[in-house]
Amino acid sequence: MIKRTLPRLYMVSNSPERPYPAKELPALVRQLTAQLPAIVQIREKHLDAKTLYEMTLLVKSLMHDSNALLFLNERFDITLATGADGTHFPENSTPLGKVRAAAPDMLLGKSTHSLQSALSAEAEGADYLIFGPVFDTPLKKRYGSPMGLEKLEKVSRNVSIPVYAIGGITPANTRQCLDHGAYGIAALSIFHISENLSVTLENFKNVLDQ
């Protein structure tokens, strides 16, 4: 298996609540990858396979010669078909061991919401975890109260793979997440709603580079 150093900023491109227009995502990826290393996860669940395949190829072409990595949400078939770097899986999804057997060099990540889930994902062979929601966020209110920094720290200190904090993440609270054991931070909304994305990215970079 090929091991690679993971960027510490992780952008999730979409959710059912915030679909990106076809032209918006490429523009966002261009700016993001020009400013700092990042993982870009394409999470366009509303797209059919052909459209998702074509979008992945387009985004991949924009990331050429950058230090960014391109992941797909669950669709490891499209990851393989496009030569993307990895696949991210929800907590209750395809067993990672089965995917690893089919694609030993693919980077694999998993969302987790508890220490038990995190330990299980690590044992399955995950290369990294996303844990949250750490802070309050409108997109996750229906799932209940945020996990908080103490639970983030408990997970981060008990696994040996990188943990990305997600949920209500901003440049202002990124330092808290890192101080509580997170390897990096993952976000969606702040990239979508920011009026000055360049400043937001620079603020993230300043914290993550410390």
Salt bridges, closest charged atoms under 4 A:
GLU17 OE2 - ARG142 NH1 2.68
GLU24 OE2 - HIS192 ND1 3.33
GLU44 OE1 - HIS46 NE2 3.80
GLU54 OE2 - LYS50 NZ 2.59
ASP65 OD1 - HIS64 NE2 3.32
ASP77 OD2 - ARG75 NH2 2.75
ASP85 OD1 - ARG4 NH1 3.26
GLU124 OE1 - LYS110 NZ 3.07
ASP127 OD1 - LYS3 NZ 3.14
ASP127 OD2 - ARG100 NH2 2.96
ASP136 OD2 - LYS141 NZ 3.08
GLU153 OE2 - ARG157 NE 3.49
ASP179 OD1 - ARG175 NE 3.14
ASP209 OD2 - LYS205 NZ 2.83
